[in-house]
Amino acid sequence: MSKKLILAMLACLLVLVCAACGSSSDAPSGTEASDEPQTEVTEQVEPEKDNSAVTPEFKAAMDSYEEFFDEYVEFMKKYEESDDPTSMMSDLADYMTKYSETMQKLDEIDEDSLSDADLAYYTEVNARILKKLSEVS
């Protein structure tokens, strides 16, 4: 299998898993097609948000989740540049183990007990993660 195909499959797998971990909602997604021409989106620097209302345990879990993906994105960048991607397969297996452990920690969180600040932080972290994953897909 070509290196790009493997990379694309892994990135898609992680995006699907991340999407499956999100909370379900009956709210519309806002992804309806539009006749308006699309314009290029430029990156904007967001002001530092006050996360003091986020539950400390939840924030720690989400920060750990984001740190995992930071490491994973760096790994995938090295993978893309590697001349011998098969030599990195054991590293990939290690990342998948870390991913499983990280997801288990998130699954242990009682979603019904999350505050509005926790949910906002969850959304913020997931948006950052998806942006990082799009860099390597």
Backbone hydrogen bonds in HBPLUS format (Angstrom, degrees):
<---DONOR---> <-ACCEPTOR-->    atom                        ^
c    i                          cat <-CA-CA->   ^        H-A-AA   ^      H-
h    n   atom  resd res      DA  || num        DHA   H-A  angle D-A-AA Bond
n    s   type  num  typ     dist DA aas  dist angle  dist       angle   num
A0006-ILE N   A0002-SER O   3.10 MM   4  6.43 162.3  2.13 154.4 158.9     1
A0007-LEU N   A0003-LYS O   2.95 MM   4  6.12 162.6  1.99 148.8 154.2     2
A0008-ALA N   A0004-LYS O   2.86 MM   4  6.02 160.8  1.90 147.5 152.5     3
A0009-MET N   A0005-LEU O   2.94 MM   4  6.13 159.6  1.98 148.5 154.0     4
A0010-LEU N   A0006-ILE O   2.95 MM   4  6.18 161.0  1.99 153.5 158.3     5
A0011-ALA N   A0007-LEU O   2.95 MM   4  6.14 163.5  1.98 152.7 157.4     6
A0012-CYS N   A0008-ALA O   2.93 MM   4  6.07 160.6  1.97 147.8 153.3     7
A0013-LEU N   A0009-MET O   2.93 MM   4  6.09 155.0  2.00 144.6 151.8     8
A0014-LEU N   A0010-LEU O   3.01 MM   4  6.27 162.8  2.04 151.2 154.7     9
A0015-VAL N   A0011-ALA O   2.97 MM   4  6.19 156.9  2.02 148.6 155.2    10
A0016-LEU N   A0012-CYS O   2.89 MM   4  6.07 162.1  1.93 151.6 156.4    11
A0017-VAL N   A0013-LEU O   2.94 MM   4  6.16 157.8  1.99 149.1 155.5    12
A0018-CYS N   A0014-LEU O   2.85 MM   4  6.01 158.8  1.89 146.4 152.7    13
A0019-ALA N   A0015-VAL O   2.87 MM   4  6.08 156.6  1.93 147.2 153.8    14
A0020-ALA N   A0016-LEU O   2.92 MM   4  6.12 147.8  2.02 142.9 151.8    15
A0021-CYS N   A0017-VAL O   3.10 MM   4  6.34 131.0  2.35 139.8 152.0    16
A0021-CYS N   A0018-CYS O   3.13 MM   3  5.17 135.2  2.34  95.6 107.9    17
A0022-GLY N   A0019-ALA O   3.27 MM   3  5.38 153.8  2.34 100.9 108.5    18
A0054-VAL N   A0051-ASN O   3.12 MM   3  5.45 160.0  2.16 109.9 116.2    19
A0058-PHE N   A0055-THR O   3.02 MM   3  5.26 114.4  2.47 105.1 121.0    20
A0059-LYS N   A0055-THR O   2.86 MM   4  6.09 162.8  1.89 163.5 169.4    21
A0060-ALA N   A0056-PRO O   2.96 MM   4  6.12 158.0  2.01 145.5 151.2    22
A0061-ALA N   A0057-GLU O   3.04 MM   4  6.28 156.5  2.10 144.2 150.3    23
A0062-MET N   A0058-PHE O   2.90 MM   4  6.17 161.2  1.94 153.2 158.3    24
A0063-ASP N   A0059-LYS O   2.81 MM   4  5.95 155.4  1.87 149.9 157.2    25
A0064-SER N   A0060-ALA O   2.95 MM   4  6.09 153.7  2.02 144.0 150.9    26
A0065-TYR N   A0061-ALA O   2.97 MM   4  6.18 152.4  2.04 142.7 150.6    27
A0066-GLU N   A0062-MET O   2.92 MM   4  6.20 155.7  1.97 147.0 152.9    28
A0067-GLU N   A0063-ASP O   2.87 MM   4  6.09 154.7  1.94 145.4 152.9    29
A0068-PHE N   A0064-SER O   2.98 MM   4  6.25 153.1  2.06 147.2 153.7    30
A0069-PHE N   A0065-TYR O   3.30 MM   4  6.65 159.1  2.34 144.2 148.6    31
A0070-ASP N   A0066-GLU O   2.89 MM   4  6.20 146.4  2.00 148.4 158.8    32
A0071-GLU N   A0067-GLU O   3.04 MM   4  6.31 162.2  2.07 152.9 155.9    33
A0072-TYR N   A0068-PHE O   2.87 MM   4  6.14 156.5  1.92 148.6 156.3    34
A0073-VAL N   A0069-PHE O   2.87 MM   4  5.94 161.4  1.90 147.4 151.2    35
A0074-GLU N   A0070-ASP O   3.15 MM   4  6.39 161.1  2.19 146.0 150.9    36
A0075-PHE N   A0071-GLU O   2.92 MM   4  6.19 155.9  1.98 148.3 155.5    37
A0076-MET N   A0072-TYR O   2.86 MM   4  6.15 158.7  1.90 152.1 157.7    38
A0077-LYS N   A0073-VAL O   2.93 MM   4  6.20 148.0  2.03 148.0 156.7    39
A0078-LYS N   A0074-GLU O   3.05 MM   4  6.36 155.8  2.11 147.5 153.6    40
A0079-TYR N   A0075-PHE O   2.83 MM   4  6.10 150.9  1.91 147.4 156.9    41
A0080-GLU N   A0076-MET O   2.88 MM   4  6.12 154.5  1.94 145.6 151.0    42
A0081-GLU N   A0077-LYS O   3.21 MM   4  6.44 147.2  2.32 140.6 148.6    43
A0082-SER N   A0078-LYS O   2.97 MM   4  5.98 118.2  2.36 140.4 156.1    44
A0082-SER N   A0079-TYR O   3.23 MM   3  5.08 147.2  2.34  97.1 106.7    45
A0087-SER N   A0084-ASP O   3.11 MM   3  5.77 148.2  2.21 116.4 124.3    46
A0088-MET N   A0085-PRO O   3.01 MM   3  5.36 155.4  2.07 109.5 117.4    47
A0089-MET N   A0086-THR O   3.28 MM   3  5.39 167.8  2.29 108.7 110.8    48
A0091-ASP N   A0088-MET O   3.08 MM   3  5.21 118.9  2.47  98.3 113.4    49
A0092-LEU N   A0088-MET O   2.99 MM   4  6.34 151.6  2.07 149.0 157.7    50
A0093-ALA N   A0089-MET O   2.92 MM   4  6.22 152.1  2.00 145.2 152.5    51
A0094-ASP N   A0090-SER O   3.01 MM   4  6.33 149.1  2.11 141.2 149.2    52
A0095-TYR N   A0091-ASP O   2.95 MM   4  6.32 151.9  2.03 147.6 155.2    53
A0096-MET N   A0092-LEU O   2.92 MM   4  6.23 152.0  2.00 150.1 157.8    54
A0097-THR N   A0093-ALA O   3.04 MM   4  6.32 147.0  2.15 142.9 151.5    55
A0098-LYS N   A0094-ASP O   2.93 MM   4  6.26 160.2  1.97 150.1 155.4    56
A0099-TYR N   A0095-TYR O   2.77 MM   4  5.96 150.7  1.85 144.3 153.3    57
A0100-SER N   A0096-MET O   2.97 MM   4  6.16 155.1  2.03 140.7 146.7    58
A0101-GLU N   A0097-THR O   3.01 MM   4  6.34 157.7  2.06 150.3 156.0    59
A0102-THR N   A0098-LYS O   2.86 MM   4  6.07 159.4  1.90 150.5 156.4    60
A0103-MET N   A0099-TYR O   2.88 MM   4  6.07 163.0  1.91 153.9 158.2    61
A0104-GLN N   A0100-SER O   2.97 MM   4  6.14 146.3  2.09 141.1 150.5    62
A0105-LYS N   A0101-GLU O   3.11 MM   4  6.43 153.4  2.19 146.6 152.4    63
A0106-LEU N   A0102-THR O   3.15 MM   4  6.51 153.4  2.22 145.2 152.3    64
A0107-ASP N   A0103-MET O   2.85 MM   4  6.07 150.4  1.94 146.5 155.1    65
A0108-GLU N   A0104-GLN O   3.17 MM   4  6.40 132.4  2.41 140.1 151.1    66
A0108-GLU N   A0105-LYS O   3.28 MM   3  5.30 137.3  2.47  94.6 105.8    67
A0109-ILE N   A0106-LEU O   3.14 MM   3  5.50 161.6  2.18 109.9 115.6    68
A0113-SER N   A0110-ASP O   3.03 MM   3  5.60 154.9  2.10 114.7 122.3    69
A0114-LEU N   A0111-GLU O   3.36 MM   3  5.50 167.3  2.38 106.1 109.6    70
A0119-LEU N   A0115-SER O   3.00 MM   4  6.33 162.2  2.03 152.7 156.6    71
A0120-ALA N   A0116-ASP O   2.93 MM   4  6.13 153.2  2.01 144.7 152.3    72
A0121-TYR N   A0117-ALA O   2.95 MM   4  6.13 154.5  2.02 143.3 150.2    73
A0122-TYR N   A0118-ASP O   2.85 MM   4  6.09 154.6  1.91 149.8 157.4    74
A0123-THR N   A0119-LEU O   3.02 MM   4  6.25 158.8  2.07 146.1 150.7    75
A0124-GLU N   A0120-ALA O   2.96 MM   4  6.18 158.5  2.00 146.4 152.7    76
A0125-VAL N   A0121-TYR O   2.89 MM   4  6.08 165.9  1.91 155.9 158.5    77
A0126-ASN N   A0122-TYR O   2.98 MM   4  6.14 165.9  2.00 150.0 154.3    78
A0127-ALA N   A0123-THR O   2.96 MM   4  6.11 152.4  2.04 146.9 154.2    79
A0128-ARG N   A0124-GLU O   3.13 MM   4  6.42 157.0  2.19 146.6 152.2    80
A0129-ILE N   A0125-VAL O   2.93 MM   4  6.19 158.4  1.97 152.6 159.1    81
A0130-LEU N   A0126-ASN O   2.92 MM   4  6.09 166.8  1.94 151.3 154.3    82
A0131-LYS N   A0127-ALA O   3.07 MM   4  6.21 151.5  2.15 142.7 150.5    83
A0132-LYS N   A0128-ARG O   3.01 MM   4  6.30 156.6  2.07 147.4 153.4    84
A0133-LEU N   A0129-ILE O   2.86 MM   4  6.15 159.2  1.90 155.2 161.4    85
A0134-SER N   A0130-LEU O   2.98 MM   4  6.11 142.6  2.12 139.3 148.8    86
A0135-GLU N   A0132-LYS O   3.09 MM   3  5.35 144.4  2.23 102.7 112.9    87
A0136-VAL N   A0133-LEU O   3.13 MM   3  5.55 147.5  2.24 107.6 116.0    88
